């Protein structure tokens, strides 16, 4: 058979060709050059990362008659015989199929014999964790004190299943997952050697699907090359492997920003029609927002494993999401992952979850809001955030809105956040007084048409307003007692003229000399007991005190 799969055809033949395990390759080369060879090694790590390949290179290098800086030459008789699988001094054993104690006893007997041609007799036992407990026990004594010419090399994907008594007798090397970029680089080199045209997106999809296992990536590459031929396109690749399109994740994040709830139906329908796994989609959505978090926090794409074309799209989210927003979204999605596994109707569950996700509002921290308040107080023309307590509504306004005296108590002086330009409420008592003065003659005429007391008010005039009470100066003070008996009638009539019912006060302290002073300052406000209570509540607010002490705020009493 002329065809050889990529994983075998491009298997590394020297330490320098092993991808992603430089820390192990360099250690073994130094040990060979310094003649510090151990009698037993154990290689542990995920599947397809080079454990068995490294064991073979180590065995070949130890028996090579013409070593070059710890590397096998690949040309001597020992190297050629090993490459042709004809060497009697390097024995490979599958631990899964030779796990019984009888096979280990035979191995222990064969260890006594010297190598035929090479310097060492080397036993490579793959998947050593599959041996039985009795087999491990039978191997203990031989492994601890083997003959000088014997070396054991074990490989396993489940190191925790190997007894500690075995591990303690070996030099342990832990292999790591191969990084996405290293897999892409190697696959690109293989594609060029095979005259296959493949773009960066397709390489990224294959590398991500392999999940750090180079052998898996090479197997996927062979499969895709058989399907697509000499030109591998990302659309054909996604269709063949039934991979979730990453554009769907960007559609979700865009829908959150634009509040497009219809995307929930569209995305769930696309997943259903393509036969994608809903749990896999949720896992990919978590990774998507994790990448956004990496952009916001790190400020670069160094921590993102994706194609270059998507990295530029992620950078656009840097100023559109905050770290608080992404943390809330990731927390929500982590609950969705567990919820989907236990859901009977995963499609409906995902749609409802996407509704909640799209409906999440943007968040801001207290520190951000106080900072924006400080910036807004310096430059009022720039956008910012203003903290204001609910201002008292004017007594008399053109649109005749009624002031609710319980507003402040009901809201407990809760700060009102306005995402607009910074502004300070203006007092309106003077405006109310002007309205009363302008309509006072109309009010007297209306009273005269119904009541005789209207004549006693002809030359009277309002001098001051306090809350819902108007103080009146009479031309003839002796008429006060007569008018007081009709104050309820005056209050009812005031609703027709001024738009709401008001109270009238004809006290002596506002007649004569005092009235002249009041008229000259008719916009002044007399503090009532209610206003004092409100002011006291404002002063006792911890937020107001913080703004005054920390940000240099100024207290303004209305």
N, C-alpha and C positions, 0 to 999 in steps of 0.2 A: 504494500500500500504506500503510494508516494506521498499522500497528504499527511501532514503532521500538525496537530493542533498548536495554536500559538503558545499555550502554556509550556509545552514540551520543546517546541522549536526554538523559542527564545529563553529557555531556562538559563540562568547565569552559570558560567563555568569557572569564574574566579570571584574572590571576595568583593572586589571593587564593583562588580556588576550587580550585586545584591542591593535592591532598592529599599531605602527607608530604614536600614538596620546598620548604619555606619558605626554605631557605638559597639555593636557586637563584632562586626567584621574586623575593626581595628584591634580589638582586644585579642581575638584569636590569632591574627597575623603577628602581633607582638609576642604572644606566647610561643608561637612556632619559631620565630627568629631568635628568641632568647632561650629556647629549649626548656620551657616551663610547661610541659605537657601534663595535663591531669589524666588520671586513669578513668574518669567518668564525667560526662557532661549531661545536663538535662536542659532542653530547649522548650520553653513554654510560651504560649501566645495564641492569638486568634488564628482561625483557619486562613490558609492562602497567603501568609505573610513571609514565607521563606525559611521555615524551620527545617524541613527535610532537605531543601536545597543547600542550606548552609552546612548541614551535617554531611552531605555528600562532598561538598568542596573541602571541608575540614579533613575528611577521611582520605580524599585523593591527595591533598597537600601533604599529609603526614607520611604517605608512602611514595611521594614523588621523589625521583632520584635527581631532579634538577630544579629545586625550588628557586623562585625569584622573589625575594623579599616577603617570604611567607605565603606566596601564591603558587599554585601548581603550574607547571610549565605547559601541560596539555599536549606534549609532544613525545615524552619518554614512553618506554614500554609499559610502565605501571599506569600511567595516565590513559594510554590508549586501551589497555585491557579493561580498565574500569569503565571507560566510555562505551565499550562494546559489551559491557555486562559479563565479562569473562574472568574477572578477578576473583580468586579464591580467598583473598585476604580481607575483603570487605563484604560483609554479610548483612543484607537488609532483611529484617523480620517485621511482619505485620503483627502488632500486638493484639489486634482484634481477633485474628484467626489463629493465633498461636498463643492463646492465653492459659491453656491448661498446664498443670504442674509437670506433666510428662514432657512437654516441649521444653520447658525451662530446665529440666534435669538433663535432657540431651544437650542443650546449650552449655550447661555447666561442665559436662564431660568434654565437649569440643574445645573449651577454653584452654585446656591443658596443652593442646598441640601448638607448636610454633608456626608462624606464618611461612608460606611457601616461597614467596619472592620478596615481599615488602618488609619494611622494618616493623610494622605493627599488624596485628590481627584485630580488625575493628568491627564491632557489632553495632549496627544502627537499628534500634527498635522504635518503630513509629506507633503512635497512639498507645504509649506504654501504660496509660491509666486503665486500659481495658484488661490488664492482667488480673488474675484472681488473687485473693489475699494469700493463698498457699503458694502461688507462683512468686509473689514478692518475697515471702519469707524464705523460699528456697534460694532466691537470688542474693539475699543479704550478705552472706559470708563471702561469696565470690566477688561481689561488688565492692566490698570493703578492702579485700586484699587479693586483687587479681594478679595474675602473672605479669611480669614487666612488659611483655610484648602485647598485652591485651588492653584495648580501650573500648569503653561502652559510651554510646551516644544515644540518649533517649529524646524523643519528641512527643509532646502532648498538648492538646487544646484545653484540657481540664486538669490543671496542676493540683487543684484541691483534692482530687481523687487519688493522687499518688501519696502513699504513706510517707510521713515525715522521716522515717528511718531510711527510706530510699533517697529522699531529697538531700538529707544531711550528708550523704556519702558522695554527692555529685557537686560539680560546679554548675550553678544555675544561671541561665541567661533568659531574660524576659524580652520577647519580641513584641513590638508595638504595632498598632494599626498604621497602615501606610496612608500618608496624607493625600488629600484629593489632588493637589497640584502635582505631586510626584507620579501618581497614577496617570494623570492626563499627559504629562511629559513623555512617559514611557509608551503609552498607547499612540501618541502622535508619531513617535519614532518608528513604532512597528507599522503604522499605517503608511508612512512614507516608504518603508522598505517593501511593503506589499503593493505599492502604487494604488492606494485607496485614498480617495478624497473625503475628508471628514472635518466638519467645522467645530468651533469651540463649544457651542451649545450641546452638540451630540456627545462630544468627549466628556463634558460635565455631567450629563445625564447618566452615561455609562459608569463613570467614576463614583457618582453618588449612589447609584444602585448597588455597586459592589460593596459599599460600606466598609472601606478600608482594606478589603481583601484583594490583592493583586490578581490572584488566580481566578477569582470570580469575575473581575473586570476583563481579563483576557478571554474567558469563556463567553461572556456577553458580546465581546467584540467579534468573535468568530460567528456567533449566532446572527448578529446584525449584518455582518459582511455577507453572509449567505443570503439574507433577505433582500438587502439593498444593492448588492453588487459592489462596483468600484466607487460609487458615490453615495455616501451615507448622509442623509438629510434628517434634520431633527423631527420633522413631521412624521416621516416614515418610521423613524426610530420609536417615537412615542406611540404610534399606532401598533407597532409590532409588540412592544413590551407592555402596552396598555398603561403607560405612565400618565400621571396627573399633570395637566398643563399648568405651568407656573403662572401663566397669565390670569388664571382663576383666582389665585391668591391676591394678585395686585388689584383685581376687580373688587374684591372684598374690602381691602384697605381704602380704595378710592370711594367705595360706597359709604364707608363710615364717615369720610370727610364731607361728602355731598349729601348725606342722609337719604340715599337712594334705596328705599326699602324693597323696591321691586327686584333688586339684585338677588335677594334671598331666594325668590322663586326661580330665577334664571339659573343661578349656580347649582342649586339642588337638582334641577331638572337635567342640567348638563352632566352632573355626576351620575345620575340614575341612568341616563341614556348611554353613556360610555361604559357603564359597568364598573366604575371606580369604587373602591372600598371607602365607605364613609368615615371609618376610623382612620384610614390612611390619609384621607383629606384633612381631618382634624389635626393629625400629627404634622402634616405639612403646613397647616395654617399656624400652628405653634412655632414652627421653625421660621416661617415668614416674619412673624412679629418679633421673634428673637433677633432676626437680622436687622429689623428696624430699630430695635433697642440698641444693637451694636453700633449702628450709625449715629444715633442720638448721643450715646454715652461716649463712644470712642472717637467719633468724628471722622472715621475713615472706613474703608471696606476691607481692611486687613483681616478682620475676624469673621468674614462672610465667605462661605464655601458655595459659590455659584458662578454661572457664566459671566463673562465680562459685560455682556449686553444688559444683564439684569443689575449689575452693580451701579450703573449710572441711574437706573430707575429708583434704586433704594436711596441714593443720595438726595433725591428730591423730597423725601419724607423728613429730612433732618429738621426742617423748620415748621413742618405741618403737624407733627406729633410732639408731645412732651414726654419726659420719662414717666411721669405720673400716669398719663394716658396709657402708655404701653404696658405698665405694670398691672393696671386694672384689667386690660384686655387679656394679658397672659394668664392672670389669675382666673378670669372667666373661662378661657379656653381649656385650662387644666381641669376644671370641673366638667366641661363638655366632654372631654376625652373619656372620663369614667362614666358619664351619663350615657354615652353612645353604646358602650359595651353592654349595658344592662337594658337598653331600650328595645322594645318590640318593633316600633316603626322608626328606624334610624333616619329616614328621609324627613319625616315630620319633625323629629327631634332637632335635626340640623337646621331646618327652616326657622323654627321658633328661636333657636339659639342665635341665628344670624340676625333675626329681628331685634333681639335684645342688644346684640353687639353693635349693630348699625345705629341703634337709638341711644347708645352711651354718649353723654355730653362730655365736653372737654373739661378738664379739671385744672385748678391752680392751687398752689400751696399758700399758706398764710404769709410766708416770707416773700413770695412773688408779689402778692397783693399789696403788702406793706411797702415793698420796693417801688411798685408802680405808683402808689399813692405819693411817696416821697418825690419821685420824678415828676409826677403831675403837679405837685405843689410848687416845684421850681419853674416848670415851663408849662403853663396852663394851656398853651395852644397845641401841645402834642397829645396824642391819644394816651390814655392811662386808665386807672381805676380809682374811683372816688368812693370813700366811705362817708355816708351821710345818714343822719338820723331822720326819721320821717318828719318833715317840717309841718308846723301847724297850718291848716288850711285857712285862707282868708275868710273873714266874716262875711263879706259881701263881694261876690264876683259876678261878672257878666253872664257866665254860664250857670250861675246859681247852684254850685255844688255845695253840698252840706258837709261841714266839718265834723268828723267823728272823734269825739273827745277821748275815746278808748283806744285809738289807734296805737299810741306809743306803748300803753300797758299791755295790749294784746300781743304786740310784736316783741315786747321785752327789750326794747331798744336794740333789736337785732340790726347789724350793719346792712345797709342796702348797697349792693355792688352794681355799679353801672359801668359797662364796658363802653364808655364814651369819653368825651373830653372832660377834664376836671372842671367842676363848677361848684360854687357856693350858693345856697338858697338865699334869696333876698327877702327882707321883711316886707309885709304887705299892710301893716296897720294903717299907715298914712293913706294908702289908696282907699281903704274902707272908710276912713273919716271923710275923705273927699266925696265919696258916693253919698254918704249921709247928708252932708252939707248941700250938695247939688239938688237932692230930692226933698230937702226939708220943707220948702214952700209947698211943693205938691202934696206932701203928707199933711200939712196943716189945712190946706184947702179941702182935702178929703175928709178930715175930722170935722171941720166946720159944717160940711154938708149933712152930717148925721148927728153931731153932738154940739151942744151949746158951749162946751169947754174949749171948743176950737178957737173961740174969740180970745180966751186967756193965753193962747199959745202964739198969737199973731206975731209979736215981736220977740219971741223966744229964739234961742239958737243953740245948737249942739256945740259943746266945748271940748269933749274928750270921749274916747272909746276905750273900754277895757273889757277884753273877752267879748261876751254877748250883751254888754251893758253900755248904754249911751247916757252921758251926763249932760243935762240940759240947764242952761241959764235962763231964768224968767225975767221978763221986764218988771213985773210986780211980784216980789217974793211972797207977799201975803196970799197969793193965789195957790201956793204950793199945796196946802191942805185939801183944797177943793179938787185939784187935779189928781192928787194921789188916789182918791177914791175911784178914779176912772182909768187907772194904769192898765188894768186887764183889757179894757176896750181899746186903749191905745196900742197895746201889744198885738192884738188881733188885726188891727188896721195896718200895722207896720208890715205884716206879711204880704199884703196886697201891693204896697208901694216898694218896699225894699227886697221883696222876694223871700223873706224869712221873718220869723217872729223875734223881736228884740225886747229887752227890758229897759225901762226909763228910770233915771235917778235924778231927783230934784233936791238932794241934800244941801244943807246950808253952807257946808265947807266949799262948795263949788259955785257959790253966788258971791257977787261983789268983786272984791279985790283979787281973789284967787282965780276967778273966771277969766280976768284979763290976761293973767300970766299963762293960763292954760290955752287960751286962744292963740297966743303967740307961738306956742309949741304944741300945736294940735296933733302932730304926728307922734308925740311921746306915748309910751305904753305904761299903764299902771299894772304892776305885777300882781296877779291874783294868787290865791292859795293854790289853785291848780297848776299855774305856771311855775310856782316855787317847787311843787312836788316833782314836776317834769324835769326842771333844772337839776334838782338834787339827784334824780335817777341817772341823768346824763353824767353828772360828776362822779357818781359811784361806779360807772361802767369801767371794767378792766380794760376793754379795748380802747376807749377814749383816753384813759390814763396812759396806755402804752403809746398811742399816737403822739400825745403831748410830750411824754418824757423821752421816747426813743427817736422820734422823727422831728421834734421841735415844733409840734403843732400849737395852735393858738386857740384859746377858748373864746367863743363868741356867744354872748347871751342875747336872745331876742326878746 
